Amino acid sequence: MTTLSITEEKLNELLANEYIPAAHRALWALLWDGEIRLSEALSLDVRDLDLDARTAQVDYRAKPGPDSAPISERAAVLLREAIGEETEGPAIHRFGQPISVRGASMTARSHGVSIHAFRHSGPCRPAYARNSTDG
């Protein structure tokens, strides 16, 4: 069973686990800490990121054109690790290929968590979202 709710302690444990690919850990940090949704994070290109300024240019579906979204320090560190020396291409990738929603979901599930738990359980999320479960 996977859960749609995780604690910050569990998140920190997962983010520190170097056996989990940096791309997935970066994705989880982006979802937990920020204003970026799963589909938006998975569609980020390396060129969309300014890791020094800790911002990402995101195409929000509800708004026309890209908008700037903040990136947490820990997400920026993990993104640097995941991206390496790449200057273009998908920011969230494995072996040069973008991670799919299915791939992101499967990796999270393999660690006992729904991919949606990272966004729903974050510090700015409503209590009702943090308490629901996903079978």
C-alpha positions as CSV (number, residue, x, y, z in Angstrom):
1,M,0.0,0.0,0.0
2,T,1.3,3.5,-0.8
3,T,0.4,6.5,1.2
4,L,-0.6,10.0,0.0
5,S,0.8,11.5,3.2
6,I,4.4,11.6,4.3
7,T,6.1,13.3,7.1
8,E,9.0,15.7,6.7
9,E,11.2,13.2,8.5
10,K,10.4,10.5,5.9
11,L,11.0,13.1,3.1
12,N,14.4,14.0,4.5
13,E,15.2,10.3,4.8
14,L,14.3,9.7,1.1
15,L,16.1,12.8,-0.1
16,A,19.3,11.7,1.7
17,N,19.2,8.2,0.3
18,E,21.9,8.2,-2.4
19,Y,20.7,4.9,-3.7
20,I,17.7,6.7,-5.1
21,P,18.6,8.5,-8.4
22,A,19.2,12.3,-7.9
23,A,16.6,13.1,-10.6
24,H,13.8,11.5,-8.5
25,R,15.1,13.1,-5.3
26,A,15.2,16.5,-7.0
27,L,11.7,16.0,-8.3
28,W,10.4,15.1,-4.8
29,A,12.1,18.2,-3.4
30,L,10.6,20.4,-6.1
31,L,7.1,19.1,-5.4
32,W,7.4,19.3,-1.6
33,D,9.1,22.7,-1.3
34,G,7.7,24.6,-4.2
35,E,4.8,25.8,-6.3
36,I,5.6,23.4,-9.2
37,R,3.2,20.6,-10.1
38,L,4.3,17.1,-11.3
39,S,3.6,17.7,-15.0
40,E,5.4,21.1,-14.8
41,A,8.4,19.7,-13.1
42,L,8.7,16.8,-15.5
43,S,8.6,19.1,-18.5
44,L,11.4,21.4,-17.2
45,D,14.3,21.8,-19.5
46,V,17.8,22.5,-18.1
47,R,17.6,25.9,-19.9
48,D,14.5,26.7,-17.8
49,L,16.5,26.7,-14.6
50,D,18.6,29.3,-13.0
51,L,20.0,27.4,-10.1
52,D,22.1,30.3,-8.8
53,A,19.0,32.5,-8.5
54,R,17.0,29.4,-7.5
55,T,14.2,29.9,-10.0
56,A,12.6,27.9,-12.8
57,Q,10.6,29.2,-15.8
58,V,7.4,27.2,-15.7
59,D,4.6,27.1,-18.2
60,Y,1.6,27.1,-16.0
61,R,-1.5,25.7,-17.7
62,A,-3.8,28.3,-16.3
63,K,-1.7,31.2,-17.4
64,P,-0.4,32.2,-20.8
65,G,3.4,32.2,-21.1
66,P,6.1,31.1,-18.7
67,D,6.3,32.3,-15.1
68,S,9.1,32.2,-12.6
69,A,8.8,29.7,-9.7
70,P,11.1,29.6,-6.7
71,I,13.3,26.5,-6.2
72,S,14.4,25.6,-2.7
73,E,18.1,25.3,-1.8
74,R,17.8,21.5,-1.4
75,A,16.0,21.1,-4.7
76,A,18.7,23.2,-6.4
77,V,21.5,21.0,-4.9
78,L,19.7,17.9,-6.1
79,L,19.0,19.4,-9.5
80,R,22.7,20.2,-9.9
81,E,23.6,16.6,-9.1
82,A,20.9,15.2,-11.5
83,I,21.8,17.6,-14.3
84,G,25.6,17.3,-14.1
85,E,27.3,19.1,-16.9
86,E,24.2,19.2,-19.2
87,T,23.3,22.6,-20.7
88,E,20.1,21.5,-22.4
89,G,17.6,18.7,-22.4
90,P,15.2,17.5,-19.8
91,A,16.1,18.6,-16.3
92,I,14.4,15.6,-14.6
93,H,15.9,12.7,-16.5
94,R,17.5,9.2,-16.3
95,F,20.2,8.4,-18.8
96,G,19.2,11.4,-20.9
97,Q,15.6,10.5,-21.2
98,P,12.9,12.5,-19.5
99,I,11.2,10.7,-16.6
100,S,7.6,10.0,-17.3
101,V,4.7,10.4,-14.9
102,R,4.5,6.6,-14.8
103,G,8.3,6.3,-14.0
104,A,8.0,8.9,-11.3
105,S,5.0,7.2,-9.8
106,M,6.7,3.8,-9.9
107,T,9.8,5.0,-8.2
108,A,7.9,6.8,-5.4
109,R,5.7,3.7,-5.0
110,S,8.7,1.5,-4.7
111,H,9.6,3.6,-1.6
112,G,6.0,3.2,-0.1
113,V,4.8,6.7,-1.1
114,S,2.4,7.9,-3.8
115,I,4.1,10.5,-6.1
116,H,1.3,12.9,-5.1
117,A,2.3,12.7,-1.4
118,F,5.3,15.0,-2.1
119,R,3.0,17.8,-3.3
120,H,0.1,17.1,-1.0
121,S,2.1,16.8,2.2
122,G,4.4,19.8,1.8
123,P,4.6,22.5,4.5
124,C,2.1,24.9,2.7
125,R,-0.5,22.2,1.9
126,P,-3.9,22.1,3.6
127,A,-4.4,19.6,6.5
128,Y,-7.1,17.6,4.6
129,A,-4.6,16.8,1.8
130,R,-1.9,15.7,4.3
131,N,-4.3,13.2,5.9
132,S,-5.7,11.3,2.9
133,T,-4.4,8.0,1.7
134,D,-4.1,6.3,-1.7
135,G,-4.5,2.6,-2.0
